[in-house]
Amino acid sequence: MSPCGRKMGEGRQQRGAPVGKRLLFPGRGDTPHGRSGSSSARTQRSLLWLLVHVWLWAASGSSAQLFNLTLSVDEGLPPDTLVGDIRAGLPAAQQQEGSGFFLSEDSNDSPLLDDFHVHPDTGIIRTARRLDRERRDHYSFVAATLLGAVVQVEIRVNDVNDHSPRFPFDSVQLDVSELSPPGTAFRLPGAHDPDAGLFSTQGYTLVQPSDPPKDPAGPFFELRYGTPGPLPSPLLPGSSSPLEPLDLVLLRRLDREEAAAHRLQIEAWDGGRPRRTGRLSVELRVLDENDNPPVFEQDEYRAAVREDAQPGAEVCRVRATDRDLGPNGFVRYSVRARQVPGAGSGGGALGDAAYFAVEELSGVVRLRRPLDREAQAWHQLVVEARDGGAEPEVATVRVSIAVLDVNDNRPAIHVLFLTEGGLACVSEGARPGDYVARVSVSDADGDWEKEDEATGELSVGLGDQSISLSLEGGEGTFALRPGGPPGVFFLCVEGPLDRESRDLYELLLVATDAGSPPLSTEETLLLRVADLNDQPPLFSQQHYQASVSEAAAPGTVVMWVSASDADEAGTEHAWLRYTLVQLSAPCNPEALPTAECGPSFAIDPESGVISTIRTLDREVQESVELRVVAQDLGEPPLSATCLVSITVDDVNDNEPIFWRQVYNATIAEHAPVGHCFLQVSSSGLWANLKAWEGMERVLQKVFTTLYVESLFLTIHPSGVPFNLLLPSWSRQRGNSTLQTPRGFPPVLVFGLKDSIFAQIIVKKINFNL
């Protein structure tokens, strides 16, 4: 600030300038504060302006001098600060004149008389108040002397650094996508400093916090702005600062999940000493983008569920978080599509996802259908977590579910017979201690391999060692013995076996587990005792007797012998074959030819039927003694024998022979009935008493009547010889008659017969005297 006025164009004279007249300012006097009000001031200024122009017009005809005076004063000085003297703009010769001045402001609204006190007599200019260059940086007016000298006064207000740079706003909020690439610029409002030159805004600084985070990657932002230059003079309203535009430049990618907002302080500074600053608070809100997938709390979930759990039971809960906001961070759960039943072209067995489902919002894994640990001891699911972004991010996690065993399966009994062909049988020749079968027990609830396969830490079960096996039945003939490995036993012979006494054993195996409550399984073994050829055949009788007629044709069945074998029916051990052994000589070879002296009987080897094989002759052989042998087909074969006696029954196959061919007899005509008058006799092959008795019986049946045409005679079979008796009447019996010709004598005829002639003479007795 220069308190003294500076004279511009001093001594320069301009023609045509009016000659000034002294004009007193009405109402002002000599006091610096002569103006009473704004309305009065305006009236006075208008009047002064009118008077000056009238004066100048009046003086225009005469020659006038025009001088320029430039003064400067610093802004902000207290009131009544000396600015300058108008006389300093006049030539030195005129400065001594004591004439006053007429003042003319440059406009009707000039604040000259408001901001300055101009003494009309002395021309001394003083400030009326503190000046503000930023409000008005220069003043101009015309001062005219009474002598006609005119001084053009220019007062410039010198700038001082009394203003700090100031932003239009104290704070600015920017929304920035976290996917904005590095190099993205965000326009900021520039700071305005009313001061000029070096005192105006000279630059911007991004103020770092007092305790900046240690980030090896460096800061996220930097400032970019223009370089300071000469301001237009005067600076037009609305013109931009040469430092504009002010941009906040992104240096590296943002991450909302690391920092949802960045708060920056931008400082604008001027060139004063000391410099003045202004600050702008910038809050950058990082807008969320779907740049983060859901993240599960665990890399793998392990859970366990009892196999008797009901559908709908909660198995476990999976949880995933998404650091994004809003829909981008809203997580929904599902089972991976390729695990869902029915997904894809396969249609085979149910997959793991068929047994479990996951709730979409909560992530709770629930059971969908009943489980069976024995069918599948563990399950694996792949659960997806999907956010709600337009292009959703997906994360997956494996869920391993072990099925915990419960005692829901009865023990299983497995029997392997150690006999030939694996049949349920044992030889009756087995000795105590011999193995019959291998018996193993197992329980699907206690399958250690499956438990280990599922998860070692979750393995539970009973195991084969916890299964007891007992044997019932057999009455001590069989016993169970441990077989070494757990759950293995051997069924052994404990006592003697006899198939003929008992050919079938019903054994009951009972396996019981150690569950609570225990479960048991029963299995019945029907053990057949295999036969050995240890039983010989046995005939129903030791001595068989039979008879056969000597008239029987060859092939006639005489009798049937039967033997049985206690060994197993239908086997070679019980299959018998019969043979005959001739004990007595069939005949006397000396009496008969050799060809007729062969065996007379044969036996069917399968059925034991004895039949004739040729014609019999009782007169040659009355009886036969045979031995029958029954032998089985076992190895070695066993046999038995019995005695068979066959008697040959006689038939009337030989004709009787009378000793004489002609008999003569005489009988008195009055012989009484029953009188024996003739005795005949015959002889034949009845060589013994039995033969005779047989013939006698035959004769008694055959020779029952005798017939004579004119005389009835009766044969009385009282013995041999026969007697012919006179009957009391004539009758006919049977088919044998005593025949005679019409004359005399009668003839006796037999079935197998020989005939004789009997001549009977009736002796006439004269009773009539």
C-alpha positions, 0 to 999 in steps of 0.5 A: 500500500502506498499512502501517497498518491502517484501522479500520472502525466504530471504537467500534461495539459489538455485543451478543451478542458473546462475551467473549474469552479469551486463547488462546495459539497452541500451538507458535508462541511469538513467532516469526513462523515458528511453524508447522512443517508443513502438517499441523500447521498445519491441525490447529492451525487446526482447533483454534483455530477450535473454541476460538474458536467455543466461546469465542464460544458461551460468551460469547454470553450476555454483551454483546460489541463487534464492530469492523471493521478494513480493511487494505491492502497492496501486492502484491509487497512483500518478506516481513516488510513491516508490514501493520497492527495489529489494535488499530487496529480497537479503540476507543482505550480498549481499544488500550492494553490489553495483552491478546492476541488470539484469531484465527479465519480465514474458512475451513479452507484460509485462507492467512492464516497462510501469507501473514501473521504475526499477533503474538498479543500485539501484534496486529501483522500482517506479510507472511510472503512476497511477496503476489500479488494475482492469486493472492489479492486479499483475506484476512479473519479474526476477532480477539477480545480477552480482554475480549470485543472482536471485530475483523473484519479485512479485508486487501486486496491492492492491485494493482500493475502487475506483470503484462503482458498475455498471450495464450493462445498465443504465435503463431496461424496462420490460413488465409485464402482469397485470395478473401476479400472486404474486411471479412472478420473473423478472430477472435483470442484476446484477451490476459489481464492478471491486473492489475486496473483500469488495469493490465489490458489496455487495448487492442491495436495492430497492430505495423508492421514496422520497414521496411514495404513501400511499398504505395500501396494501404495495409495489408491488415489492421486490428484491431477490439476493444471499449472498456475498461470496469469489470470485474466485482468480483470478476472471475469466472473465465472471464469475458471481457475487455471488450475482446473480441472481438478481430478481425483485419479484412481491408481489401483483397483478398489475392493469394497470388501476391504474398504467400503469407503475412502475418506480423503482430505484435499488441501488447496493452497495459495502462494502467500507467506505464510500460505493459506489453505482450504480443505475439501473432504471427499468421501468415496463410497465404493459401490458393490459389484458382484466380484466375490463368490460365496465362501463356505466356513469350512473346506469340507463338512462332516456329519453323522446321522443314525440310520433310523433317523426319520425323513425330515431330520436335520443332519447338519448346516452349511454356511457360506458368506458373500462379502458383497452387498444386497442381492450380490451377497444374498446366498442361496443353497442347493445340491449340485445339479448333476447330483439331483435325482433325475438330472442327466440321462442316467436312470440307475440306482439312487444317488446320494442326493436322493437321500438328502436335501438342503434348505435354500435359505438356511443351508440346513441339510435334511434327510429325504428318505430312510437310510440303510447303513448296511446298503451304504455306510456313507454319503457325499453331497456337493452343496452349491452356494449361489449369490443373487448377482446378475451373473451369479458367483457359485461356490461348492463344498463337499458334505460327507455324511456317515450313517451311524449304525443302529442294531436293526439287523439280525445276525446272519448264519452261513453254513458250509457243509464239508461233505462231498458235494456240500450236502447236508449229510453225515456218514453214519461211520463218522467218528467223534471229532469229525467236521460236518460243517463250517458255520460263520456268523456275521452282523451287517450292523457290525461290519468293520470294513464298512465303518472304516470306509465311512469314517474312522472317528465315527465308526460304531458297531457290534462286530462278529466277536459280539455274536454268540452262537448256540446249538440246540437238538441232536441230543449230544450227537453234535457239538459246536467248536470255535473255528479260530477267526472271530465268528467262525465255528465248526459243527462236529460229531460228538457221539456215535451215529446209526442211520438205522436208529435215526436217519435225520437230525433236526438241529437249531442254530441260534445266533444272538448279537450284543445289541440293546435289545439283542436280536437273534436269528435261528436257522434249522439244519436238517442233517441226514445220516448217510448210509453205510452197508452195515446191515445184512438182509433179513428174511421174514421167515427162516423156513418157508413151506409150500406145496405145488400140484404135480400137474402144475405147468412150467412157470407156475408160481409156487411161493414168494420169499421176502427179505429186507435190508435195514440200510437206506432204501433205494440205495445199493445197500438195500437192493437185494438179489435172490438166488437158489441153492438146491439142497436135496437131489431132485431125483434118483438118477438110476430110476429116471433118465439124466435129462429128467433129473434136473432142477424143477424150480427157479427164483426171480432175482429181483422179486424173490418169486419161486416158480416151476421151470418144468413139469413135476412128477410126484411119483418121482419126487414128492418134496424139494428142499431149497436154500434161498440166498438174499445178497445186497449190492453194497461194497462189500456185499452182505447176504442172508439165507433161508430154507424153503420146503416144497411138497409135490401134491399128487393128482390122478395121473395113473390108471388103476389096474385090476388084478383080474380081467373077469370075475364070476360071482353067484348070488341067491335071488333073495340075498338081503340088501347089503349082502356082499357077494363079490370082492374085486381088487386093483393095483397100481403106483400107489406104493405107500400109504399116503398114495393109497389114502389119496386114491381112496379119497378119490375112489370115494368120490368117484365110485359112488354108484353102480348101474345095472339095467335090470339090477341095481348093485351098489359098490361098497368102498369099505376098503380094498378089495371092494364089495358089491352090495345089493341096493334096496333101491336103484339110484345114480350118483356121480359120473361113475357107474358099473356098467353091464350089457343088456345081458350079463355080466356088468362092467365097472368103469373109473375116471382113470380106469381099468375095466373088468368083466364081472359075471354074476349068476343069480341062483334060483331058490324055490320058495314056493313049495 
